């Protein structure tokens, strides 16, 4: 797996705090957003890289694994339930991860080693059998190698990605099973289901349909909030729809169209366990009345004239 320097992608130092990382992400996401760069494949690629980097560095657990294992951090997270060489428990270990560990110890890759044993057989040993000539190291019958993983694509709605959902998948033998998709899953995320297909792992590649109402930016959600002209000028209240509820937003007097107001903790769920969420970015859209009565037109003309009078008086002086 190619190593990606997430710190370099976001343009921050390795000691950057959460605030600095978020600030750098917002700047780059705005710069390379597809809406800002229509048809620009390179900008789209950079936008995806920026989102990937932010997803890892904004999560303390993922960031810690990334700093320890580099490009293999996901394999380490998925394949290690503990330390395979002592201290804690472990049921299996990803072959790529083991290969990296062994090479780091100067013992060669997991696929190399000696026939009938040696460090080249460690991966098979962790998975319940040698898979090499010479049978089991414990004197039992030779055990088969673990089956390869199977990738399966599923598509869910934006609302399902927010709330979490489950999908039913069919096996080749006619049986089926239910796979849980956690809250906050992003488009393109992969979920490993261990041993779900006849002993082989199933890797769900999740596609999330875009929403016509909310735009996802990392863990934040962006939504347009229509506000009538009078509320924008005089101030007041406006309803704002989040995915799971409606809240009331206070509009200060003199609010102009295009202003964005941040509502903390009303964005995308980060994890079900923590209960934490991103923010909701409410972008104000001032709506202008399309039809005016004669009386309304006369009042607007009076307002125009009142605002013009001080300027005319100054010029006269």
C-alpha positions, 0 to 999 in steps of 0.5 A: 500500500502506497504511503500517504503523508497526511500531514503534508497533504493538509500542510500542517506539522506533525504536532498540529492540534485539532483546531489547526488541522480543521482550519487547514482542512476547511481551507483546502476543501474549499479550494479543491471542491468540485463545485469550485473546479468543475471538470478538473480531475486533478482538483477532484483527486486533491479534494479526495486526498484532503478528505481522507487525510482529515478523516484520519488526523481528526480522529485521535485513535486513527491518528495514533495508529497512523503515526505508529504504522504508517500506510499499514495503520488500517491493517493494524487496526483491523488485524490486531486485537492485541499484541501477537507477540505477547501482552493482550489477546489476538485471534488473527493478523493481517498478512501485510501487517505481519510481513511489515513486522517481520521485515522490521525485525529482520526475519524476512516476509511472511511469504518467505522463510524456510520450508516446513517452519521458521518465521515464514510460517508465522502467518499460518500459525496465527491462523490455526495451521502452517499451510507449509510442508511438514504439517502442523507444528503441534503434531496435528493434521495440516490445516488449510490456509485462510480463504481470501477476502471477498469485496461486495459493493452496497449503496445506501441513502444519505439518511441511512449513512447518518442514522446507521442501517443494516443490509442483508447479503446472500451467500453462494450456498443460499443462506443469508446474513445481516451486515450492520453499517455504522452511523456516520459512514462516508461514501467509499468507506470499507467495512470488514466482516470477518469470516462472513463468507464461508470463512472468508472475510467480506469487505463491504464497499459502501456507496452513499447517495448524495443528498439534495439538501445537505452537503457533507464536508468531513464530519460537518454538514452544510445546508442552505437556510432561506430567510425572508428580506424583512427577517434579514433586515430586522432580525428574527428567527428561522427554522433549520432542518438537520437530518434528525430534527428541526432547530431554530436559528437566531438571525441578527439584524442586518444579516446579508445573504451568503453568511454562514453560521455554525451550529455546533454538534448538529453535523454528521455523527462521528461514532455511535459510541462517543455520541460526538457529531460534527457541526452544521454550517447554515448558509443564509439565503435571503429571499426577495419577494417576487410580487409587491402590492402598490402599497408595498412598492410605495413603502420601499420607495420611501425607505429608499428615499430615506436612506438617500437623504443623508447622502444628499444633505452631505453633498449639499453642505 
